[in-house]
C-alpha cells in the first residue's frame, strides 16, 4: 500500500510538472516558469529520497533500528532540500532575501521559541545518539521504552505509573525533544543492558541466620550466573569508553539488625527488562527454601503483650 501511494504521489508531481511546462510553452510567464521548475525539483527530490533512498536502499538494511534512523534522516534531508530549492527558485535578490528572512526569523524565534528548542533538541538527539529506538529512558520523571524519535517530539511506551515494577501501562508518552537540553536524561540501555537490583528478606532473631545466608546466596548465585557473566563483559567494554573504576558484579548479601528482625539485603545483577521477573523468581525460590527449613522463619511486624495491669478492687 505504501509503495502504491508513493508511486501515485510521484505520478501526480510529474503530471503537474508537465502541465506547468506546457502552460509556460504556450504562455511564457515568469510565475509559470517558476512553477515548472518548482514541481520539477519536487518530483526529482521525491524520486531520489522517497523512492530510491527510503525504499530501495533502506530495505537493504537488516537492523531495524538503523533502518528506522536512516529513513528519519532521509525525511529530514528531503524537507531541507525542498525548502532550499523553493526559496532559490522564487527569490532572485539574495540580499533582499537575507534581510527579509533575518527580520522574519527574529520575530518567529520569539514567538516559536519552544518549537526551535524542540527542533534543536531533536538535532542533538540525532547527532549525539543520546538515545535511540528501543532504549529504556527516563526524562522529567517520565519512564518508558522509546518507540519513535521525531524532529520535535519523542514517543515512548509508558512504564510504571500505576503498574508495580518496570512494566508497561499501555499508554504512550510524548515528550518534547527540548527536554534533553534542560532536564536530566537517564538511559538504562545505552551502553549496557544490566542494572543492580536488591531484595530485602527479614528473618526472626530465633532463626539460624548463617544457614539462611548460605541458602539465599546459593540461590542468587545460581539464578544470576549468566547475567553476571554478561555484565562483566559489558563493564570491560565500558571501561574502554568511560572512566570507570572496578565494580564487583558478583551477588552479595548485606545484613542489617533492626528492632524487630534480621534484615538480609540481597544485591545482584539483572537484565534491565527482566527486573521484576527475576525478583519474583528469586523471592519464590527463597520462600520455598525457607519453608523447607525448620531453623529459618520469615519475620513480620508483631506486638508482644507482656501483661495487663491489675484492676484494683473497690474500696482499696
Residue pairs with C-beta under 8 A, 6 or more apart in sequence:
3 55
6 50
6 51
6 55
7 51
9 46
9 50
10 43
10 46
10 47
10 50
10 51
13 39
13 42
13 43
13 46
14 43
16 39
17 36
17 39
17 40
17 42
17 43
20 32
20 35
20 36
20 39
21 36
23 32
23 36
24 32
24 33
24 35
24 36
34 89
34 90
37 89
38 85
38 86
38 89
38 90
41 82
41 85
41 86
41 89
42 82
45 78
45 81
45 82
45 85
46 78
49 74
49 75
49 77
49 78
49 81
50 78
53 74
54 71
54 74
54 75
57 70
58 67
58 70
58 71
58 74
59 67
61 67
61 70
64 133
65 132
65 133
65 134
68 133
69 126
69 132
69 133
72 126
72 149
72 150
73 126
76 126
76 151
87 97
91 97
109 116
114 176
114 178
115 152
117 176
117 178
117 181
118 151
118 152
118 153
118 176
118 177
118 178
119 151
119 152
119 177
120 177
120 178
120 181
121 176
121 177
121 178
121 179
121 180
121 181
122 149
122 150
122 151
122 152
122 177
123 151
124 130
124 177
124 180
124 181
125 131
125 149
125 154
125 177
125 180
126 149
130 180
130 185
130 187
131 137
131 146
131 149
131 154
131 185
131 187
131 190
132 146
132 149
133 146
133 147
133 148
133 149
134 145
134 146
134 189
135 145
135 146
135 187
135 188
135 189
135 190
136 143
136 144
136 145
136 146
136 159
136 166
136 187
136 188
136 189
136 272
136 273
137 143
137 144
137 146
137 156
137 185
137 186
137 187
137 188
138 185
138 186
138 188
139 154
139 175
139 179
139 180
139 183
139 184
139 185
139 186
140 175
140 179
140 183
142 156
142 158
142 173
142 175
143 158
143 159
143 160
143 166
144 156
144 157
144 158
144 159
144 168
144 173
145 156
145 157
145 159
145 168
146 154
146 155
146 156
147 155
147 156
147 157
147 172
148 154
148 155
148 156
149 155
149 177
150 177
151 177
152 176
152 177
153 174
153 175
153 176
153 177
154 174
154 175
154 177
155 172
155 173
155 174
155 175
156 172
156 173
156 175
157 168
157 171
157 172
157 173
158 168
158 169
158 170
158 171
158 172
158 173
159 166
159 167
159 168
159 169
160 166
160 167
160 169
161 169
161 171
162 169
163 169
164 276
165 275
165 276
165 279
166 272
166 273
166 275
166 276
167 276
179 185
188 195
188 272
189 272
191 234
191 237
191 238
191 241
192 231
192 234
192 235
192 237
192 238
193 230
193 234
193 271
193 272
193 273
194 227
194 230
194 231
194 234
194 269
194 270
194 271
194 272
195 269
195 270
195 272
195 275
196 267
196 268
196 269
196 270
197 267
197 268
197 269
197 270
197 275
197 278
197 279
198 265
198 266
198 267
198 268
199 265
199 266
199 268
199 279
199 282
199 283
199 286
200 263
200 264
200 265
200 266
201 212
201 216
201 263
201 264
201 266
201 286
201 298
202 258
202 260
202 261
202 262
202 263
202 264
202 298
202 299
202 300
203 209
203 212
203 261
203 262
203 264
203 290
203 296
203 297
203 298
203 299
204 261
204 262
204 297
204 298
204 299
205 261
205 262
206 297
207 262
207 295
207 296
207 297
207 299
208 293
208 295
208 296
209 255
209 262
211 293
211 295
211 296
212 264
212 290
212 293
212 296
213 253
213 255
213 264
215 286
215 289
215 290
215 293
215 296
216 253
216 264
216 266
216 286
216 289
217 251
217 253
219 282
219 285
219 286
219 289
220 251
220 253
220 266
220 268
220 282
221 250
221 251
223 278
223 281
223 282
223 285
224 251
224 268
224 269
224 270
224 278
227 269
227 270
227 271
227 278
228 249
228 250
228 251
228 268
228 269
231 249
231 269
232 249
235 244
235 247
235 249
238 244
249 269
251 266
251 267
251 268
251 269
252 266
252 267
252 268
253 264
253 265
253 266
253 267
254 264
254 265
254 267
255 262
255 263
255 264
255 265
256 262
256 263
256 265
257 263
260 299
260 301
260 302
261 299
262 299
266 282
268 278
268 282
270 278
270 279
271 278
287 298
290 296
290 297
290 298
